[in-house]
Amino acid sequence: MEKQHKNTVKSLIAKNGYWTGFLVANKVNPVHVKGCWQLGFRVKVSSIEELDKAINRFAYYNCNRELGNRVSFYKK
């Protein structure tokens, strides 16, 4: 798993027309994104507005003090 910055994700959406990856709370170990715990949320977004909506939905339901309050981005 490779961690990506939000600006990188936005530029890939602008360049390719979409981005496929995982949204993960920032304190989660990358091993658990696709491992037995499956703490990552796989998304395919085709616009920056859609990315912002996905981030807000993910953060509302999945981010907390234990897992992290911010969203990180990972690609396969």
Rosetta blueprint (number, residue, H / E / L):
1 M L
2 E E
3 K E
4 Q E
5 H L
6 K H
7 N H
8 T H
9 V H
10 K H
11 S H
12 L H
13 I H
14 A H
15 K H
16 N H
17 G L
18 Y L
19 W E
20 T E
21 G E
22 F E
23 L E
24 V E
25 A E
26 N L
27 K L
28 V L
29 N L
30 P L
31 V H
32 H H
33 V H
34 K H
35 G L
36 C L
37 W L
38 Q L
39 L L
40 G L
41 F E
42 R E
43 V E
44 K E
45 V E
46 S L
47 S L
48 I H
49 E H
50 E H
51 L H
52 D H
53 K H
54 A H
55 I H
56 N H
57 R H
58 F H
59 A H
60 Y H
61 Y H
62 N H
63 C L
64 N E
65 R L
66 E L
67 L L
68 G E
69 N L
70 R L
71 V E
72 S E
73 F E
74 Y E
75 K E
76 K L
